[in-house]
Amino acid sequence: MDKNIVTIGGGTGLSVLLEGLKKHFTNISAIVTVADDGGSSGRLREELGMLAPGDIRNCLCALSDSEQKKIMNYRFTEGELKGHPLGNIYIAALNAMSDNFFEAVEMMNRLMKTNGEVIPVTNDNINLCAYLSNGDIIWGESSIGKRIGKERIDHIELRPKHAKAVDAAIKKLIDADVIIFGPGSLYTSIIPNLLVDGIVEALRNCSAKKIYVCNIMTQPGETLGYDVYDHLTAIEKHSYEGIMDYIIANDARINGEILKRYEIEGATCVKTNKERFAGVKTNLILGELLSDNPKFLRHNVDNLIEIIKKII
């Protein structure tokens, strides 16, 4: 289908969606958060003063059919490079050779011959801080997901507050036919993109259909006790009411044994209370979205994309 598809997010959920989208669409872009401060990305940020490459690398590999994608995901197991994927090191090298992070990612797009384009949402060195309902503040993306406690996140902010969006990201949003948010961590993958100056204004002004793909499970530290409506209102709180035209959520029954394993880790099924959507502008679409993975609860990407195609 010849539609201009733009995705917004980060993490593994977005990369899996991109793998599926490229089978059906030829014009795909991914606007990706660069706020990660954990793992390999965190180490490279601290040591080299660069932006987080991990989510960028995952999306590049997802949109590439090149043999290089296998090499880029290779993770070193020994020495000083232990824990680093080769792709992160490659992006770090290109970043050192470029005027900014966007230029480095542009070169990676060409190198990996992506079926589309991966774009960092900003060139500014951003970090996250989460304000909890009891007034506490959690600093850093990795700390938000690891925190222990039942206090809800009231809102998150960027530091610096006024990071500027990359011009290419704004243009992609303005020209988009469809914009897909997620799947991915609500407060650390999706909402951080909305906090970058210029992104929400572009979303207000574009004519694209906007779709939010809700997570199947809640996430400890982020969305404990959230239902589908809570996910939507959190996004609206950080942008504007009615931002989404559609929200897609899972309606398939989850295997009890798998569910028990997730509940031990503090995650529960994201439930849908249809009554909460009465009078809401956003259209709620429920579907059989569970993959047949026997160990992990993941989206069935083929079923998800069929719903997206029907919306289009």
TORKOL-4160 file (C-alpha; in steps of 0.2 Angstrom, whole numbers, padded with zeros to 4 digits, m for minus):
312
<pt num="1" X="0000" Y="0000" Z="0000"/>
<pt num="2" X="0007" Y="0017" Z="m0005"/>
<pt num="3" X="0004" Y="0027" Z="0011"/>
<pt num="4" X="0016" Y="0038" Z="0021"/>
<pt num="5" X="0017" Y="0028" Z="0038"/>
<pt num="6" X="0026" Y="0036" Z="0053"/>
<pt num="7" X="0029" Y="0027" Z="0069"/>
<pt num="8" X="0033" Y="0035" Z="0086"/>
<pt num="9" X="0041" Y="0026" Z="0101"/>
<pt num="10" X="0056" Y="0016" Z="0105"/>
<pt num="11" X="0060" Y="m0001" Z="0113"/>
<pt num="12" X="0058" Y="m0018" Z="0106"/>
<pt num="13" X="0039" Y="m0016" Z="0103"/>
<pt num="14" X="0042" Y="m0003" Z="0090"/>
<pt num="15" X="0055" Y="m0013" Z="0081"/>
<pt num="16" X="0044" Y="m0028" Z="0080"/>
<pt num="17" X="0030" Y="m0018" Z="0072"/>
<pt num="18" X="0042" Y="m0010" Z="0060"/>
<pt num="19" X="0047" Y="m0028" Z="0054"/>
<pt num="20" X="0029" Y="m0032" Z="0050"/>
<pt num="21" X="0024" Y="m0015" Z="0042"/>
<pt num="22" X="0038" Y="m0016" Z="0029"/>
<pt num="23" X="0029" Y="m0032" Z="0022"/>
<pt num="24" X="0014" Y="m0021" Z="0018"/>
<pt num="25" X="0020" Y="m0003" Z="0015"/>
<pt num="26" X="0035" Y="0005" Z="0006"/>
<pt num="27" X="0035" Y="0022" Z="0014"/>
<pt num="28" X="0039" Y="0020" Z="0033"/>
<pt num="29" X="0047" Y="0031" Z="0045"/>
<pt num="30" X="0051" Y="0029" Z="0063"/>
<pt num="31" X="0053" Y="0044" Z="0075"/>
<pt num="32" X="0063" Y="0037" Z="0090"/>
<pt num="33" X="0066" Y="0043" Z="0108"/>
<pt num="34" X="0085" Y="0045" Z="0113"/>
<pt num="35" X="0082" Y="0046" Z="0132"/>
<pt num="36" X="0088" Y="0029" Z="0137"/>
<pt num="37" X="0101" Y="0029" Z="0150"/>
<pt num="38" X="0103" Y="0011" Z="0154"/>
<pt num="39" X="0114" Y="m0004" Z="0148"/>
<pt num="40" X="0125" Y="m0001" Z="0133"/>
<pt num="41" X="0116" Y="0015" Z="0128"/>
<pt num="42" X="0119" Y="0022" Z="0146"/>
<pt num="43" X="0137" Y="0018" Z="0146"/>
<pt num="44" X="0140" Y="0026" Z="0129"/>
<pt num="45" X="0131" Y="0041" Z="0134"/>
<pt num="46" X="0142" Y="0043" Z="0150"/>
<pt num="47" X="0158" Y="0039" Z="0141"/>
<pt num="48" X="0156" Y="0048" Z="0125"/>
<pt num="49" X="0143" Y="0061" Z="0128"/>
<pt num="50" X="0132" Y="0055" Z="0114"/>
<pt num="51" X="0113" Y="0051" Z="0113"/>
<pt num="52" X="0106" Y="0034" Z="0116"/>
<pt num="53" X="0109" Y="0022" Z="0101"/>
<pt num="54" X="0100" Y="0006" Z="0107"/>
<pt num="55" X="0082" Y="0010" Z="0101"/>
<pt num="56" X="0089" Y="0018" Z="0085"/>
<pt num="57" X="0099" Y="0002" Z="0081"/>
<pt num="58" X="0084" Y="m0009" Z="0084"/>
<pt num="59" X="0073" Y="0001" Z="0072"/>
<pt num="60" X="0087" Y="0002" Z="0059"/>
<pt num="61" X="0089" Y="m0017" Z="0059"/>
<pt num="62" X="0070" Y="m0019" Z="0059"/>
<pt num="63" X="0068" Y="m0009" Z="0043"/>
<pt num="64" X="0084" Y="m0017" Z="0034"/>
<pt num="65" X="0085" Y="m0032" Z="0024"/>
<pt num="66" X="0104" Y="m0031" Z="0023"/>
<pt num="67" X="0115" Y="m0045" Z="0029"/>
<pt num="68" X="0123" Y="m0032" Z="0040"/>
<pt num="69" X="0108" Y="m0032" Z="0052"/>
<pt num="70" X="0114" Y="m0048" Z="0059"/>
<pt num="71" X="0131" Y="m0041" Z="0063"/>
<pt num="72" X="0124" Y="m0025" Z="0070"/>
<pt num="73" X="0115" Y="m0035" Z="0083"/>
<pt num="74" X="0130" Y="m0045" Z="0088"/>
<pt num="75" X="0133" Y="m0041" Z="0107"/>
<pt num="76" X="0151" Y="m0043" Z="0114"/>
<pt num="77" X="0153" Y="m0055" Z="0128"/>
<pt num="78" X="0171" Y="m0052" Z="0134"/>
<pt num="79" X="0183" Y="m0037" Z="0137"/>
<pt num="80" X="0179" Y="m0019" Z="0139"/>
<pt num="81" X="0166" Y="m0020" Z="0125"/>
<pt num="82" X="0156" Y="m0033" Z="0135"/>
<pt num="83" X="0137" Y="m0030" Z="0133"/>
<pt num="84" X="0139" Y="m0018" Z="0118"/>
<pt num="85" X="0130" Y="m0022" Z="0102"/>
<pt num="86" X="0141" Y="m0019" Z="0087"/>
<pt num="87" X="0128" Y="m0007" Z="0080"/>
<pt num="88" X="0129" Y="0004" Z="0095"/>
<pt num="89" X="0148" Y="0005" Z="0093"/>
<pt num="90" X="0146" Y="0009" Z="0074"/>
<pt num="91" X="0133" Y="0023" Z="0078"/>
<pt num="92" X="0145" Y="0030" Z="0091"/>
<pt num="93" X="0159" Y="0030" Z="0078"/>
<pt num="94" X="0148" Y="0039" Z="0065"/>
<pt num="95" X="0142" Y="0051" Z="0078"/>
<pt num="96" X="0160" Y="0056" Z="0082"/>
<pt num="97" X="0163" Y="0059" Z="0063"/>
<pt num="98" X="0147" Y="0070" Z="0061"/>
<pt num="99" X="0140" Y="0087" Z="0066"/>
<pt num="100" X="0126" Y="0079" Z="0076"/>
<pt num="101" X="0117" Y="0063" Z="0080"/>
<pt num="102" X="0104" Y="0065" Z="0066"/>
<pt num="103" X="0118" Y="0065" Z="0053"/>
<pt num="104" X="0125" Y="0049" Z="0061"/>
<pt num="105" X="0109" Y="0040" Z="0060"/>
<pt num="106" X="0106" Y="0046" Z="0042"/>
<pt num="107" X="0122" Y="0038" Z="0037"/>
<pt num="108" X="0117" Y="0022" Z="0046"/>
<pt num="109" X="0101" Y="0022" Z="0036"/>
<pt num="110" X="0111" Y="0022" Z="0020"/>
<pt num="111" X="0123" Y="0010" Z="0026"/>
<pt num="112" X="0110" Y="m0003" Z="0031"/>
<pt num="113" X="0099" Y="0001" Z="0016"/>
<pt num="114" X="0083" Y="0003" Z="0026"/>
<pt num="115" X="0066" Y="0001" Z="0019"/>
<pt num="116" X="0061" Y="0018" Z="0026"/>
<pt num="117" X="0070" Y="0030" Z="0038"/>
<pt num="118" X="0074" Y="0030" Z="0056"/>
<pt num="119" X="0075" Y="0047" Z="0064"/>
<pt num="120" X="0080" Y="0052" Z="0082"/>
<pt num="121" X="0067" Y="0064" Z="0089"/>
<pt num="122" X="0080" Y="0077" Z="0094"/>
<pt num="123" X="0099" Y="0081" Z="0093"/>
<pt num="124" X="0098" Y="0087" Z="0111"/>
<pt num="125" X="0106" Y="0077" Z="0126"/>
<pt num="126" X="0090" Y="0074" Z="0135"/>
<pt num="127" X="0086" Y="0064" Z="0151"/>
<pt num="128" X="0069" Y="0060" Z="0159"/>
<pt num="129" X="0063" Y="0063" Z="0176"/>
<pt num="130" X="0046" Y="0056" Z="0183"/>
<pt num="131" X="0035" Y="0066" Z="0196"/>
<pt num="132" X="0025" Y="0054" Z="0207"/>
<pt num="133" X="0008" Y="0057" Z="0214"/>
<pt num="134" X="0016" Y="0058" Z="0232"/>
<pt num="135" X="0028" Y="0072" Z="0226"/>
<pt num="136" X="0044" Y="0061" Z="0224"/>
<pt num="137" X="0055" Y="0063" Z="0209"/>
<pt num="138" X="0063" Y="0049" Z="0200"/>
<pt num="139" X="0078" Y="0054" Z="0189"/>
<pt num="140" X="0083" Y="0044" Z="0173"/>
<pt num="141" X="0074" Y="0033" Z="0161"/>
<pt num="142" X="0082" Y="0016" Z="0168"/>
<pt num="143" X="0077" Y="0021" Z="0186"/>
<pt num="144" X="0059" Y="0024" Z="0182"/>
<pt num="145" X="0056" Y="0006" Z="0175"/>
<pt num="146" X="0066" Y="m0001" Z="0190"/>
<pt num="147" X="0057" Y="0008" Z="0204"/>
<pt num="148" X="0048" Y="m0001" Z="0218"/>
<pt num="149" X="0032" Y="0005" Z="0225"/>
<pt num="150" X="0014" Y="0008" Z="0220"/>
<pt num="151" X="0014" Y="0027" Z="0219"/>
<pt num="152" X="0007" Y="0032" Z="0201"/>
<pt num="153" X="0017" Y="0043" Z="0190"/>
<pt num="154" X="0009" Y="0060" Z="0189"/>
<pt num="155" X="0019" Y="0066" Z="0174"/>
<pt num="156" X="0036" Y="0066" Z="0166"/>
<pt num="157" X="0047" Y="0080" Z="0160"/>
<pt num="158" X="0063" Y="0081" Z="0150"/>
<pt num="159" X="0079" Y="0089" Z="0155"/>
<pt num="160" X="0083" Y="0101" Z="0147"/>
<pt num="161" X="0065" Y="0105" Z="0146"/>
<pt num="162" X="0065" Y="0113" Z="0129"/>
<pt num="163" X="0074" Y="0101" Z="0118"/>
<pt num="164" X="0071" Y="0105" Z="0100"/>
<pt num="165" X="0064" Y="0092" Z="0088"/>
<pt num="166" X="0074" Y="0087" Z="0072"/>
<pt num="167" X="0067" Y="0096" Z="0057"/>
<pt num="168" X="0066" Y="0079" Z="0048"/>
<pt num="169" X="0054" Y="0073" Z="0061"/>
<pt num="170" X="0043" Y="0088" Z="0060"/>
<pt num="171" X="0042" Y="0086" Z="0041"/>
<pt num="172" X="0038" Y="0067" Z="0042"/>
<pt num="173" X="0023" Y="0071" Z="0054"/>
<pt num="174" X="0016" Y="0085" Z="0043"/>
<pt num="175" X="0017" Y="0074" Z="0028"/>
<pt num="176" X="0010" Y="0058" Z="0036"/>
<pt num="177" X="m0005" Y="0049" Z="0031"/>
<pt num="178" X="m0005" Y="0038" Z="0046"/>
<pt num="179" X="0004" Y="0040" Z="0063"/>
<pt num="180" X="0006" Y="0025" Z="0074"/>
<pt num="181" X="0011" Y="0026" Z="0092"/>
<pt num="182" X="0019" Y="0011" Z="0101"/>
<pt num="183" X="0018" Y="m0003" Z="0106"/>
<pt num="184" X="0030" Y="0001" Z="0119"/>
<pt num="185" X="0033" Y="0008" Z="0137"/>
<pt num="186" X="0021" Y="0022" Z="0140"/>
<pt num="187" X="0032" Y="0034" Z="0150"/>
<pt num="188" X="0049" Y="0029" Z="0144"/>
<pt num="189" X="0047" Y="0026" Z="0125"/>
<pt num="190" X="0031" Y="0035" Z="0119"/>
<pt num="191" X="0028" Y="0050" Z="0129"/>
<pt num="192" X="0046" Y="0056" Z="0129"/>
<pt num="193" X="0044" Y="0060" Z="0111"/>
<pt num="194" X="0029" Y="0071" Z="0114"/>
<pt num="195" X="0039" Y="0082" Z="0126"/>
<pt num="196" X="0051" Y="0087" Z="0113"/>
<pt num="197" X="0047" Y="0105" Z="0107"/>
<pt num="198" X="0038" Y="0105" Z="0090"/>
<pt num="199" X="0031" Y="0087" Z="0090"/>
<pt num="200" X="0014" Y="0090" Z="0098"/>
<pt num="201" X="0012" Y="0106" Z="0087"/>
<pt num="202" X="0015" Y="0096" Z="0072"/>
<pt num="203" X="0003" Y="0082" Z="0077"/>
<pt num="204" X="m0010" Y="0095" Z="0080"/>
<pt num="205" X="m0008" Y="0103" Z="0063"/>
<pt num="206" X="m0006" Y="0087" Z="0052"/>
<pt num="207" X="m0021" Y="0078" Z="0044"/>
<pt num="208" X="m0015" Y="0060" Z="0047"/>
<pt num="209" X="m0025" Y="0047" Z="0056"/>
<pt num="210" X="m0017" Y="0044" Z="0073"/>
<pt num="211" X="m0017" Y="0026" Z="0081"/>
<pt num="212" X="m0011" Y="0021" Z="0098"/>
<pt num="213" X="m0007" Y="0003" Z="0100"/>
<pt num="214" X="m0009" Y="m0001" Z="0119"/>
<pt num="215" X="0002" Y="m0013" Z="0128"/>
<pt num="216" X="m0005" Y="m0030" Z="0132"/>
<pt num="217" X="0003" Y="m0030" Z="0150"/>
<pt num="218" X="0006" Y="m0017" Z="0163"/>
<pt num="219" X="0024" Y="m0013" Z="0167"/>
<pt num="220" X="0031" Y="m0012" Z="0185"/>
<pt num="221" X="0037" Y="0005" Z="0189"/>
<pt num="222" X="0027" Y="0013" Z="0175"/>
<pt num="223" X="0009" Y="0008" Z="0173"/>
<pt num="224" X="0004" Y="m0003" Z="0188"/>
<pt num="225" X="m0015" Y="m0004" Z="0189"/>
<pt num="226" X="m0018" Y="0005" Z="0172"/>
<pt num="227" X="m0032" Y="0000" Z="0160"/>
<pt num="228" X="m0033" Y="0005" Z="0142"/>
<pt num="229" X="m0041" Y="0021" Z="0146"/>
<pt num="230" X="m0028" Y="0026" Z="0159"/>
<pt num="231" X="m0015" Y="0024" Z="0145"/>
<pt num="232" X="m0024" Y="0035" Z="0134"/>
<pt num="233" X="m0027" Y="0049" Z="0147"/>
<pt num="234" X="m0008" Y="0049" Z="0151"/>
<pt num="235" X="m0004" Y="0052" Z="0133"/>
<pt num="236" X="m0017" Y="0066" Z="0132"/>
<pt num="237" X="m0010" Y="0074" Z="0148"/>
<pt num="238" X="0007" Y="0076" Z="0140"/>
<pt num="239" X="m0001" Y="0082" Z="0123"/>
<pt num="240" X="m0019" Y="0087" Z="0121"/>
<pt num="241" X="m0036" Y="0079" Z="0122"/>
<pt num="242" X="m0042" Y="0069" Z="0107"/>
<pt num="243" X="m0024" Y="0067" Z="0100"/>
<pt num="244" X="m0028" Y="0049" Z="0095"/>
<pt num="245" X="m0041" Y="0044" Z="0082"/>
<pt num="246" X="m0040" Y="0026" Z="0086"/>
<pt num="247" X="m0034" Y="0015" Z="0100"/>
<pt num="248" X="m0031" Y="m0003" Z="0097"/>
<pt num="249" X="m0031" Y="m0015" Z="0112"/>
<pt num="250" X="m0030" Y="m0034" Z="0115"/>
<pt num="251" X="m0046" Y="m0043" Z="0118"/>
<pt num="252" X="m0039" Y="m0061" Z="0118"/>
<pt num="253" X="m0039" Y="m0072" Z="0133"/>
<pt num="254" X="m0022" Y="m0074" Z="0141"/>
<pt num="255" X="m0016" Y="m0091" Z="0146"/>
<pt num="256" X="m0016" Y="m0093" Z="0165"/>
<pt num="257" X="0001" Y="m0101" Z="0167"/>
<pt num="258" X="0010" Y="m0087" Z="0157"/>
<pt num="259" X="0000" Y="m0074" Z="0167"/>
<pt num="260" X="0005" Y="m0081" Z="0183"/>
<pt num="261" X="0024" Y="m0079" Z="0178"/>
<pt num="262" X="0021" Y="m0060" Z="0174"/>
<pt num="263" X="0011" Y="m0057" Z="0190"/>
<pt num="264" X="0026" Y="m0063" Z="0200"/>
<pt num="265" X="0036" Y="m0049" Z="0192"/>
<pt num="266" X="0022" Y="m0036" Z="0196"/>
<pt num="267" X="0014" Y="m0036" Z="0178"/>
<pt num="268" X="m0005" Y="m0038" Z="0175"/>
<pt num="269" X="m0016" Y="m0039" Z="0160"/>
<pt num="270" X="m0021" Y="m0022" Z="0153"/>
<pt num="271" X="m0040" Y="m0022" Z="0155"/>
<pt num="272" X="m0053" Y="m0013" Z="0144"/>
<pt num="273" X="m0067" Y="m0004" Z="0153"/>
<pt num="274" X="m0078" Y="0000" Z="0138"/>
<pt num="275" X="m0089" Y="0011" Z="0149"/>
<pt num="276" X="m0075" Y="0023" Z="0152"/>
<pt num="277" X="m0074" Y="0027" Z="0133"/>
<pt num="278" X="m0092" Y="0033" Z="0132"/>
<pt num="279" X="m0092" Y="0050" Z="0125"/>
<pt num="280" X="m0073" Y="0049" Z="0121"/>
<pt num="281" X="m0068" Y="0055" Z="0104"/>
<pt num="282" X="m0055" Y="0041" Z="0102"/>
<pt num="283" X="m0062" Y="0025" Z="0093"/>
<pt num="284" X="m0058" Y="0010" Z="0103"/>
<pt num="285" X="m0054" Y="m0006" Z="0093"/>
<pt num="286" X="m0052" Y="m0023" Z="0101"/>
<pt num="287" X="m0044" Y="m0038" Z="0093"/>
<pt num="288" X="m0036" Y="m0055" Z="0095"/>
<pt num="289" X="m0019" Y="m0048" Z="0097"/>
<pt num="290" X="m0009" Y="m0061" Z="0106"/>
<pt num="291" X="0005" Y="m0070" Z="0097"/>
<pt num="292" X="0007" Y="m0089" Z="0099"/>
<pt num="293" X="0024" Y="m0087" Z="0109"/>
<pt num="294" X="0023" Y="m0100" Z="0123"/>
<pt num="295" X="0034" Y="m0090" Z="0135"/>
<pt num="296" X="0031" Y="m0072" Z="0132"/>
<pt num="297" X="0016" Y="m0061" Z="0129"/>
<pt num="298" X="0018" Y="m0052" Z="0113"/>
<pt num="299" X="0008" Y="m0044" Z="0100"/>
<pt num="300" X="0003" Y="m0054" Z="0085"/>
<pt num="301" X="0010" Y="m0042" Z="0072"/>
<pt num="302" X="0000" Y="m0049" Z="0057"/>
<pt num="303" X="m0016" Y="m0047" Z="0066"/>
<pt num="304" X="m0012" Y="m0030" Z="0072"/>
<pt num="305" X="m0007" Y="m0024" Z="0055"/>
<pt num="306" X="m0023" Y="m0031" Z="0047"/>
<pt num="307" X="m0032" Y="m0019" Z="0059"/>
<pt num="308" X="m0021" Y="m0005" Z="0054"/>
<pt num="309" X="m0024" Y="m0008" Z="0036"/>
<pt num="310" X="m0043" Y="m0008" Z="0039"/>
<pt num="311" X="m0042" Y="0009" Z="0048"/>
<pt num="312" X="m0032" Y="0016" Z="0033"/>
